Amino acid sequence: MLAGHAGSGKTTLADLILFKAGMVGRCGSVDNGTSVSDFRPEEQERKASIYTGVLHAPWKDGHLYILDTPGNSDFCGEAMNAINISDLMVLVVDAMLGIGPGTIRAWKQATERNMPRMIFINGCDRDQANYATLLETIQHNYGATTCIPCTLPVGEKAALSAVVSVLAEDAPESAQSYKQAIIDAVAESDEALMEKYFEAGELTPAELSAGLRKAVLGGSLILMFAGSAAKDIGISEFLDTVLACGPSPLDPIPLRLDEGEVNRTATDSLGYVFKSVNDSFIGQMNYVRILSGLFKSDSEILNITKSGKERVGNLLLVQGKEQTPVTEAGPGEIVAVVKLKNTGLNDLLGSKAVDSKFSPVNYPQPTTAYAVSATAKGEEDKLGAGLQRLAAEDPTIHIDRNAEIRQTVVNCMGDQQINLMVSRLKNDFKVAVTLETPRIPYRETVTGAGTAQFRHKKQSGGHGQFAEVHLRIEPFTSEDGSEEFLFANEVVGGNIPKNYIPAIEKGVTETRLAGPLSRSRVINFKATVFDGKYHDVDSSEMAFKIATRGAFREAMAKAKPMLLEPIMSLRIVFPDEYMGAISGDLNSRRGRILGMDRDDALQVVNAELPLVEVYSYPTQLRSMTQGRGRFEMKFDRYDPVPSQLAAKIQAEAARQLEEEEE
């Protein structure tokens, strides 16, 4: 599979491979909208990959199945699903742009699996390409004894004319150190070869060839290739090495398993659903990577994950948007299956139950949030169904029907992803939506003590209602932060019977959900009922709950209430040259930089930022860094809102209350 940051040329490389293999008569082009991989209208409009393209091509005496993944962080879920199930990751890095966040994310995921990797340095012909500097950066970050060039460019920038293999007999003097590094890496990967190398001082071509493949499969050697997909330079040499040194479907490439193991040579069929889409014409389509055995059309199969049987109709061999029915498919192949009743993303399919359990993919936390509602009244159910279908395709999309802020909030990876969702909801599910910035889940607390007594009395024929509650509210914070408030009973002398105390506590519990400042939840307080009165006939649980509400509101007003806002902890990753812009923008957003670090070749800033400022941050970060910055965030704590902002928040809450009452 092809992975890397956006703009590195993965799709151009994929289209060129299809052309060189004779699968298409004309090389596809992203710019011209003729790419086999990026065939969807939204991809052609953006001139960038959004989905993982599924392709295949023969090469010499082998056959390659290619997953062309998107490099944009908005669509990282697609790339992560592909890396999770591929046998070889080819990291495509642009010789001018260098390492980006998409490069780092793909590398880390592949490293966690210890899966075989290769690196293709693309665009060596570009005017601002700097092959030598990029090579040094990659080796510095990922290991000079692990990442070793296999081909070197002949000529620089526009003068690039070819590549030369460092293992060739006529390799230039500049390649000798890399050749020796490869031989050393091969020898170190096998004890028998190591002994032979020490004794004889060299390896035979057969020993080198076998050892080279073993080192690549074991992850101890990562071969690097130079070239240009735009000019078809270095591609054949790269593909020849993939075929010679890359994994076959029967090799025991490590998979991320929580339980058991997978035998690739077993005759029992086993496949993994790494991609699931809802096609507007044919319904749900599941893409299956076959791990062992044979899958056959018109057969029955077991969904091992969900313990249910499924009926397989046609198996489809996929080439971009083209689908060709096949009668069967075996290990290593990728096929699409339509209209399975209860199968979805990350499900395991097979001929019988197995003891293997795949580890869940560790998707990043969404960083962009929008409140979404149906534009037309009465279409909420249609909207809900569409959102659930889209979230089932992409686990980086989280749907939160938030009762506290009374909105449905879509959390995702960025504006491009949310815009795609809006487009698909309109086109695929026929529902137009309105997007808004989500309301902030503020909190309220008290900074002093306040007491109040409230009498609820009502007489309307028959039994009346009577209860009097004396309540004290004061600051309180639990040691471990697990309790938002504490209720205490100090009533003595039977002024309030014990059977009514739970009703008073329930009154506090319910009333604190809508505080007096912004109708937000009240936290970090202690509520103590210390006195009251009751009536033998007219008192009831409901009467004491009502009296408690009144006492709570009056006591809160006297206890110096204060508004709190959520503070998020951010980890921002970006190239060094944007440090000034990043720090300046954080300061303008009431942010605070806590520290700095490095992540491979990129700068890392750890910072705090109020949630109200985070909502617009993804767009700003993308603009400041030309799409080369990303961030992760998590909730940290609640802090007091500055007084000038608190007044605006209270005024807005009052306005919303008036609108709702009208």
N, C-alpha and C positions, 0 to 999 in steps of 0.2 A: 504494500500500500504506500501511496505517496502522501507525505505529511510535511508541514512547515508553515511558516507565517504567510499571511495574505500577500499576494504580489510576487511570490518567489518563482512562479512559472510552472506549478505542478500540472495545471490543466493543459498548458501548451506542450509540456513533455508527454502527457498522456495521449493527446491527439497525435503527436508525432510518432509515438510508438505504434499506434493503430495504423497509421499511414505506411510506416516502414515495414510493418508486418503484412501489408497487403489486405487489411481488413476494410479499408476505405480507399476509394479511388482518388480522393483529394484530401489533403491535410486540413483538418478543421481549424478554425480560428476563433478565439475568444472575441477579439475586436470586431470581427465581421459577423458574429452571431451564428457561426456554422460549427461550433465545437460539438463533438459527439457527447462529451461528458457534461458540459453546461448547456443542456438543451431546453430547459424550462424557460418560459417567457421572463420570469422575474430574474433569472440568472443572466439571460441575454441583455435585459435592460440595465442591470448593474455591472455587467461585464466582469462578474466574479462568481465563484462557486458559493452556493448556499447549502446544497445537499451533497452527500457522498455519491460520486458517479461510479457506477458499476460497469466495468469493461473487461474484455478478454482479448487475447491476441496470441497467435502462435509465434514462436521464435526458434528458428533452427529445429532441433529435435524435441523441443519442449513447448509448453503452453503456459502463458502467464494470465493470472486473474488479477486485475488491477482495481484498486479502490482509490479514486481521486478525491481526497477529502478537502473541505473548506478550511482555509487558514484564518478566517476572521473569527475573533473570539466570541462574537455573537452566536456563532453556529458551531462552537467547539464540541457540543454533544455529539454531533454527527462524526467528527473526527475521532473522538474518544471511543465511540462504539466500534469504529473500524480498526483502530489500533488494538482494541481489546481482543479481537478474534483473528487478526492477520498473523502470518508466519514470518514476514520480513517487513520492516519499516525502512523506507527510503526517505531520508530527511532531505528535502530540497531547500537549499539556502541560496539566496540571491547574492552574487558577488559584489553588488553595490550596496544593497540595503543591509546585508549582514544578518545577525541573529536578532529575532524579534520575539515577542511574547508567545506567539504561536509555535515557534521553534522550540522554546523552552518547555512549554506544556507537553508537546509531543514527545520530546526527549525524555522528560521525567517519567511519563507513563510507560514508555517502552523500557526504560531502565528498571522500573519496578517489576516488570515481567522478566527482565533479562532476555528479551527477545532479540534475535539477530537484527542488526542495523547496518545500513550503508548511508553514505552522505554524498549527494550530488550537488556540487557547487555550480549553479546555473548562472547564465548571463555574464560569462567571463569576457564576452565581446563588447560589453557596454562601456560607454565613454568614461564613466566614473567607477568602473569595476576596480577592485583592489584585491586580487586573488591572494597575494602573499600575506597581506594583513589579516584577511579573513581566515586563512589557513592557520596562522599563528594564534588567532583568537579561539578558534575551535579546539586546537590542540591544548591551549592553556586551560580552557574550561572543561573539556571532556577527556583529556589525557593524551599526551604526546606519544606514549607507547601503545595506546589503544587505537586512536584515530590516525591512520596512516594513509597518505595518498597512494592510490593505485595507478592513476593516470595524472599527467601534468600537462598544462596548456603549452602549446607551441605558439609563441607570439602573445602579445598583450593587447587588451581592449579591442579596437577595431582591426588590429593586425592579427588577431587570433585566427589561425588557419587549420589547426588540428590538435590532437592530443597524442601523447606518447605514453606507453605503458612503462612503469618503473621496473617491471620484471622482464622486459624485452631484452633480447641479446644486444641490440644496438641502442639501448637506452643511454641518454647523455650522462655526462659526469655528475650533473646536478641531481640525478635520480638515484645515484648509488647509495646514498645514506638512507633513502626511503626503502630501497630494495632490501638493504641489510636489516632495517627495522622490521619489515614484514617477515623476513626469514627468522629473526629472533622471536617475534611474536608467535609464529607457527611452531617453532621448536619448544617454546615454553608452554604451549597448550597441550602437549603430549609427552609423558615421561619417556616413552620409548624413543621418540624423535629427539628429545633433549639429549639422551645418552648417545644416540647415533651422531648427532651434530657435534657433541663434544669430542667424540672419538675420531670422526672422519673430517670434521671441519667444514662439511657441506652437506646438503641434502640433494638427493636425486630429483629430477623433474617430477617423477611420480609421487615421491614422498612429499615434495613441496605442494603439489596439487591437492593431495588427500589431506595434508595437514592444514592447508589454507582453508579448505571447506570446513574442517572440524573447528578451527579457531573462530570462523565467522559464525557458525551455528551455535557455538558456546558463548558468544558475546564478548570474547576476550580480544577480538580483532574487528575493528570497524573500518572498512575500506572507504576511501574518499575518491571521488571522481570529479574531474573538471570538464566543463563543456558549455554549450549553448544550445538550448532547445530551439531558439528562434532561427539559428543558422544550421541546425543539424550537425553539430560538431561534438564528438565524444559520446554520442548516444549508442552507437553500435558496440563500442568497447564496453560501455557500461552494461548493456543488456547481455553481452556475452559473459561477463563476469557474474551477473545475477544468475544466469542459467548454470554456470559452472560451480559457483560457490554458495549460491543461495539454497534455502531449504526446499525439499520436496514435500508433498502432502503426507508422506509416511514417516518423516523425521519426527522425533519426540520433542518438538518445540514446546517450551514450558507455557502453560496456560495458567491464568489466575484462578486457582481453585481453593475453596474453603475446605472441601472434603473430597476424598477419593482421588482418582487419576483417570486420564483418558488414554486408551490404547489406540493409536492412529492406525494400526495394522489389523484391528479387529474386523470381523466380518459383519458384526451387528451395526446397523445404521445409527448414526448419531450426528445431529446437526444443531447449530446455534443460530437463533434469530437475532441478527445484529442491526437490522433496519426494518422498520415497519411504517408504511405510508398508507394514507387513505386516498385512493385514486377516485376522482369524481365520476369516472365511467365504469370501472370494474370493481370498485369497493376496496377493501383492505388488501394490501399486498405485503407479504412478509418475505424478506430476503434472508436466505439460509446459507450459512457457510457449513459445508459438509466436512465433518471431522473424521468419520470412518464409515465403512460400509457403503451400501448403495441406497439411494432414494429413488423410488419408481413412481411414475405417474399412475393415476387410477388405482390407488392403494390406500390402505389404512395405516395410520401412524399414531404413536403415543406422544402426547404432550407430557413429558416427564416432569416438568416444573409444576404443572397444574393437575397432574394425575387424571387426564381425560383423553379420550380417543378423538382423532380428527380424520376426516376424509380428504385425501389429496387428489385433486383433479389433474390438471396439467402442471408439469414442471416447466418453467420458462427460463431459458438462457437469455440473459440480459446484456444488451450492448447499448448503453445510453437509454434512449427512448424505444429502441427496437427490442422486441421480445419474440424469441423463437421457441416453440414447444419442443421438448426433448422427452424421450421415453424414460431415461434414467440418468443419474448423475452420481459420481463417486467422490472419494476423498480429495479435498482441495478445491473442488468446484463450488461455484456460487450460483444458486438458482433462486427464482422467485416463485412463491406459491400464493395463489389467490383464494379468497373466500374461506379461509379456515375460521371456524366459529368462535373459538375461544383461545386464540394464540396471539401473542403480541411480542413486543420488544423484550429481548434478553431471556426468552423462553428456550428451553432445551427440548428438542424433538428426537425421537428414536424409535427403534423397533421394540425395545423393551426398557424397563426401568433400570437405572444405573445408580451407583452410590456416589456419583460425582456431583458436586455442587459448586457452581461458579461463584467467585467473589463478585459482589456488586461493584459496578463502575463508580468510582469516586468523583462524581460530577462536581464542578465548582458551584459555590453559592451564587444565586442570581444577584445582579447588582443594579438592575433597572426595574422600576415598579410604576405601573399605571393603574388607575381605577378605570374599569371598563363597564359600560352599560349599553344596552340596546337602544339605538336611536329612536326606533318606533316602539310605541307602547304595545305590550302583549307578546313581545318576542324574547322575553327573558329565558324561557325554556329552550328555545332554539339556540340562543347564545350559549347557554350552559352546556348543551350537547356538543356544540362546535368546539368550545374551549376544552372540554374533556377529551375529545378526539385528537386535538392538536397536542395536548399535554401527553397523551399516550404515545405519540410519535417521538416526542423530544422531552426527555426527563429534566432538561435544564429549565423547562417552563413549569412554574408552580402557580396553581390557582388557589387563592385564599378568599373565601367568602367571609369577610371580616365583620363580625357582628358589632364589635366595639366602635368602628368608624362607619359602620353601615354602608359598606361598599364591597364590590367584588374587585379584588386586586390581582392583577397579573404580574408576577415576578419573573423576569427573564434576564438575558445576558446583555441586552443593549437595544438601542433604538431601531437598528436594522431588523432585529428579530421581531420586535413589536410591530413594526410597519408591515412585515411579511405576514404576521398573524392577522392584522386588520384586513389585508388584501385577501387572504385565504378565507376568512370568515365571510367576506362579501361574495367571493367568487364560488367557493366550494359549498358553503352552508347558507348562502342567501340571507345573511343578516348583517345590516350596517351597524357599526358601533361608534360610540363616542368615548374618547379618552380624556381623562383628567388626571392631574397630580393627586395622588392619594392624600386623604386627610392624615394629619400627624396624630398618632396615639399619645397625646400628652398625658401627664399625670399631675395630680395635685397633692399637696402635703400641708402640714402645719409647722410653724416655727415657734409657736408659743402655746400656752394652755388657755382653754376657753370652757366655760361652764354655761349650761342653759337648763331651764326647766320648761316643759311644754305639757299643757293639759289638753287632751282631746275629749270633748264632751258634746254629745248629740242626743236629742230626745225627739222621737218622731212616732209616738204611739207604741205600745207594747214595751219590750225591752229597749233601753237606750244604749249608748256607747260611752264608756268612761275609762280613761287611763291618764295617769300623770307620770312623766319620766323626768328624772334629774340626771343629766349626762355631763361628763367631763371628757374633753378631748385634749390630748397632749402629744408631743413628738415621741416616736418609738421606732427603733430599728433593730430587727432581730440579728443575732450574732452572725448567722450564716446567710442572711438575706433571703431565707426561704419563706418567711411570713411577711405579708404585705401590711398586716395590722394585727392588733391584739385586743381582745375583748375581755373585760374584767367585771366582776360583780362584787360590789361593796355594800349592798343593801343589808341592813340589820333591822331586827325588831319586827320582821314580817310586814313592813310597809308595802312591799310588792311580793306576793306569793311566789315561791320558787318555780311553780309551773308556768309562770309568765316570763321568766328570764330568757328562755330560748327564743321567744317571740321578739324580745328586745334585741337580742343578738342578731336575729334574722333581719330586723329593721335596719340595724347598722350595716350589715352585709349588703343589703339591697341598695340603701341610700348612698353608700360610698361609691357606687358605680357611676354616679353622675354628680360630680362636685360642683360647687357654686361658681367657680371661675370660668370653666370652659366645658362643663358637662363631662369631664374626664374622670377616670378612676382615681380615688383618693388612696394614697399609700403612706406607709411609714408613720402610723399614728396608733395611739392606744385610746380606746373608748371605754370609759368606766361608768356604769350605772351605779349611783351611790344613794339614791333615794327616790321616792315616788309615792303615789297613792293609787288605791284601787277601790272598786265598788263590788259588793257581794253579788249583785244581780247584773249590773250593766257592764262590768269589765269582761274583756275577751282578748284572745290572742291578737285578733285584727286591730282592736282598739289600741293595744300596746305597740303594735308595729307602726300604726299611724302616728302615735305620740312620739315614738322614737325618731321618726323621720323629721318631725318638726324640731325636736331637741337637737338632733344631729346638725341640721342646717344652721340653727342659731349658734350652737357652740363652735362650729367651723368658722363662722363669720368673726367670732371673737378670738380665735386661736391664730391669728395672723397667717391666713392661707397663702400659699405660694405655688406658682405654676412651674412644672418640671418638663423638660424635653428630653427625648432619647438621644444619646450620644453613641455614635458608631465608631468602631475601631477599624481603620483602613490600612491595607498593605498595598501600596502603589508601586508598580514595576514599569520602568520606562528607560529609554536610552539616556546616557549622561547629559547630552546637549540640552535637554529640556528641564534640567533641575531648577533653573531660575524661574521659568514660567510656572512650574508646579508649585514651588514654595510661595510665590507671590499670589497665586490663585487661592491656595489654602488659607493664607492670611486674610484675604478678602471675604472668605466664607466663614469666618470665626473658627477656623481650624487651628490645630496645634500639632506641630511636628514633634514626635517623641524620640525619633532616632532614625539612623540610616544604615543600610546594609547593601550587600551585593547578591545578585542572583545570576550566576553565570556571567554574561557580559553586560548585564543591565543593572541600573541603579534601583534600589529599593528604599522607599520612604515609608516609615510607620507613623501614622498620624491619627488624630481624633477629629471627628467632624459631626456637627449636629445633623440629625436625619433630614431635617427640612432643607439643608444645603446639599445633601447627598443626591436627592432626586434629579437635579440637573447636572450632576457631576459627570456621569458617563459621556454625555455629549460634549461637554467642555474638555474632558481629558482627551477624547478622540481628536478634537479640533487642535488642541495644543501640541499633540504628539504625532500628528498626521497618521493616526490610527495605530501607532506603535506602542501605546501605553495601555495598561490594563490594571484593574484593581480588584481586590477581594475585601469583603467587609463582614463584620459580625457585630451584634449588639454588645455594648459594653456596660452602660449605666444610664441613669437619669441625672441631669444637672439642672439647676435653676435657670429659668428663662430670663434674659435681660429685661429690665423693667419696661423699656420702650417697645419691645416686641410683645411682652405680656399684655400690654394694653390693647394692641391690635388683635391679638388672639382672642381676648375676652370679648371684644366688640364683634368679631366675626362669629363667635359662638352664639352671642345674643341674637344676631341677625338670622342665623340658621334656625334658632328656636322659634323666632317669630314666624318665619316662613312655614315651618312645620305645623305650628298651631293654626295658621290661616288655612 
